[in-house]
Amino acid sequence: MELENLRFGTELLKRGFAKMQKGGVIMDVTTPEQAVIAEEAGAVAVMALHAVPADIRKMGGVARMAHPEIIEAIIEAVTIPVMAKARIGHFVEAQILEALGVDMVDESEVLTPADEFHIEKTKFTIPFVCGARNLGEACRRIKEGAAMIRTKGEAGTGDVSQAVLHMRMIHGQIRSLKGMDDLQLMKVAREIEADLDLVRECASMQRLPVVNFAAGGVATPADAALMMQLGADGVFVGSGIFKSENPQAMAGAIVEAVHHYDDAALLARVSKGLGAAMKGMDASTIPEAEALQNRGW
Amino acid sequence: MARIGVLALQGDVSEHVRALERAGQEKVQVVEIRKSGQMEACGALVLPGGESTTIRRQLESFGLTQELKAAALGGKPILATCAGLVLVSQEVEGDSKVRPLGLMDIKISRNAFGPQRESFEADLQIKGLDQPYHAVFIRAPAIAQVGDGVEVLACVGGAVVAARQKNLLALAFHPELTKDPRIHQIFLKMLEA
């Protein structure tokens, strides 16, 4: 086999990478030590960032990509995939993350947006995950090249309600496409500002054509199982683990809950002895202008 | 009708289910294995792609390790892809994070080709297939060493990426991500033997 005949960075490789994460938990970490805890607890990947969303909310200021030294140390510390966040539209942060050897970029509303446009993700070799609140947003991100979608939820709150809302919205919109003829699909595509081919694909597959995870407010094993029962392919947990009283136990319990989300007896067992979950805040008390989910379009 | 179980603890389970149904047409029934006691009723098993550290941990936590070992030793055909290849190996080179099950006499190296940006597609010459097979490698492992009784089926550069030992067929790539049914067909033939 001639090594020069290999093809890199194809859509199949990008979406395929995301498929390997299915049924798994991706955990936010800020240090190599946390990354090791996540890996040992059974995380399928870690998300490297300089502060968890709850702290980003508290600190204010401009939230940027994590320091390269931290990302490198995290890559060094674990064998599972390492993801990292870039600001919406900040394609140079994404280029740097790719150069560092990050496996997937999260173009994230948790960081301060750099542009009204999102990154042209098809230009990269590594895959991207993006947040979405509804089918239109999800299709726009996929059209730009996202290989994976996650609900935006409301990051850093520990309040799962917004993730539930966004997951129900996306699934409900896809269900409503069932049985529509092409003219009707065209009308929907125009209304939700989505690519028609993608809308057709969602209509016939009755799901997004890429993996769809839950994110933004998942804080307990019950939250994680709730999102799985609502049809998520897997779960991101941000502040929920390392802002809880016993991160090790919480991380392990959330992994178990995602793998056996439909087994209430097991969920009851793994929910015991975890100490306090993150304190969190009611997402509905956040003023419109401060809601992270409204970043991006 | 043959019943085939896909280990459904984590990873690209539904892709394998669909690929088996496509390759076997009406002749196979595919079930997802999540709990103890389900493997016994299956004539063959598939260990899908995913994260080997995660799947290994879940095997242990749900008491499936011994059942899987017994199925392999009992001669049930097993198709192991990517993370599955890591699990069936004897030893993982320079990495103590996954304790492999030692079902196959191979030593493997995890993430042998590097991070995701080095993931690749390639047309492979596979022993037993006339035409090349378009294979998808995602943060793939490679087989670094094979023991006696292990047949090497395909290589990329110098690395072994497909091998068979008796009832075990192990691949570093993902036949479930492409539409070509030939690998799953080879696997279904092992059931008839």
Interface residues (C-beta under 8 A of the other chain):
Chain A: M1 L3 N5 L6 R7 F8 G9 T10 L12 L13 G16 F17 K19 M20 Q21 K22 G23 G24 E39 G42 A43 V44 A45 I75 T79 I80 P81 V82 E98 G101 V102 D103 M104 T125 I126 P127 V255 E256 H259 H260
Chain B: A8 L9 Q10 G11 D12 V13 S14 E15 R34 G49 G50 E51 T53 T54 R57 Q58 S61 C82 A83 D95 K97 R110 N111 G114 P115 Q116 R117 E118 S119 F120 E121 A122 D123 L124 Q125 V136 I138 R139 C155 V156 G157 H174 L177 T178
